[in-house]
Amino acid sequence: MISRLYSDLLHLRDPRGPKIYDTDLSGNSVVTRFPSKTLMLDLAKVGDQLKLFDGVLAEPERDHVVDLSADMLTRFFSIFKEINFEEGAAEAGVEITIHHIVDPSVPSVRTALETSRIAPSASFVPVRNLAIGDCLVVPGAAEIYQKIEFDSEIVMPNLEPEVQAWTEAPDFTWSGLLLGRHDDIPYEIRLVITNFLQSIYDQTDAREEEFK
């Protein structure tokens, strides 16, 4: 959801929208929402690695969203370090923000800690999705989480199944919600979704007008 959320809302800041890269070859991630704007990549292939890293540096004025599947996390950051992408991005004027989904398990929190230390100049934002559980109530996980140095964190509230269903409808967009284009959604549910989005803004110091 977090990659879809940013991919959607960034269209409000730039009508072209961000360049989106999806490494989940199952086709069940962000590409389902932006099929014509998403470049599917297999990071096991050198050619696709170049499309990603060179593509970002070639257009530093654009927003770029990279949706990393869990099985590609290690490979991605291995390449990231090998080519010293952090330095290249700085020279090109590209700011890097890493949103890391933290599952309610010790291994997931430990991976988040390791990832947070890979790129010192990047902004690191752990994301705790309460719909799948909170790592802070898992024995041993909270202690590791406290070691993570982050710029901000996002705690995504749990949405009831009925509300979640509306956000997953084919014609629903987060940008459309902000622009008042979803009068078809019952008011009570629209209010819950709006509050959910507002909570994300509040936690990231973002404001609605920045996207408008």
C-alpha positions, 0 to 999 in steps of 0.5 A: 500500500505504501508504494501505491500511496506515494505513486498515486499522490505524487501525480498531484505534485507532477502531472507526469507522475513518478517513474515507477519500478517494480521488482515483484515479478508476480505482478501483484504489487504496484504494477496492478494500479499503474500498468502503463507507467510501471517498469517491471525489473528482474534485478538478477539481470544486469540490463534491468539493473542498469535500467533502474540505477541509470534511469534514476540518475538520468532524470534527477528532476523526477520523482522515482518510486522503487517497489522492492519485493522482499526477495530482492532486498538483499540483491538491490542493496548489494548492487547499491553499495557495489556501484556506490549509488549513494555518492552518484545520487548526491552528485546528481542532486537526487534525495533518497528516502527508504521506506522499510516495511517492518513485519511483526517478527524479530528477523524483520526488525533486524533486517530493518536495522541492517538496512537503516545503516546502509546509506547514511545520507538517505532518509530512513522511514520504518513503516509499521502496518498495524493491519498485519501486527505491531513488531513492538509487542513481539518479544525481543523485537522492540529492543532491536527496533529502538536501535534503529536511527530513523528520520521519521516513522509511519504507523499505518492504522488498521482499516476494517475490511469494509473500508479496505475494500473501498480503497482497493476498488479498481476506480479508487485513487488516493489523489481522487480522494483529495480532489473530492472525486469519490462521492460514491463512497459513503460519507462515514467510510470516506471520513475513515479513509481521509483520516487514515491518509491524514495520519500518514501526512502528520507522521511524515510532516507532509501537507496536502497543499504540497501535493496540490 
